[in-house]
Amino acid sequence: MALSVSERGRAVRSKLLGADFAKQLDKTVYTDPMMEKFAEVARQIAFGTVWVRPGLDLKTRTMITLVSDTTTGRTPELKLHIRMARNQGWTENEIAEAMIHLTAYVGLPLIREALLTAKEVFAELRAEAKRAKKK
């Protein structure tokens, strides 16, 4: 039996963010009725429809989304999408270089902020990996 758009979206989101992190977001961000409604729509539209389209792999889609967040100054979303990009195999250096490349096109302040955000997320991911190894 085929998955519903919502189920497919939940599975893709979990794969991109990591199951534990996706559950943590659900428990901390999407806890009231308004945000639960938003989360459902986001899962259906973004993860259940756009992210699963043929033609691009998830790794490429994560970089496109990261670039979009960087160039529009969407720092909270950028944090999530950096995590997704790392989970799909982009290295810290590749992410930083993609951002630095954008400097000539969108300016230093946006890229500085994006790199500071990346630095924070990279540190979080390294700490999580260290904790996981200790278990």
Number of C-alpha atoms within 10 A of each C-alpha: 3 6 10 11 15 18 15 19 25 20 17 21 20 17 16 23 21 15 14 11 14 16 13 11 12 14 11 9 11 17 13 10 9 9 13 14 12 12 17 15 15 17 22 20 15 15 23 23 16 13 21 16 11 8 6 10 12 21 16 14 18 23 21 14 17 25 20 15 21 25 18 11 16 15 17 10 14 22 19 17 26 27 22 25 25 21 18 19 13 17 13 15 9 14 19 16 13 15 22 17 12 17 16 10 10 14 12 13 11 19 23 15 15 26 18 12 17 22 15 12 20 18 11 13 14 11 12 11 11 11 10 9 8 6 5
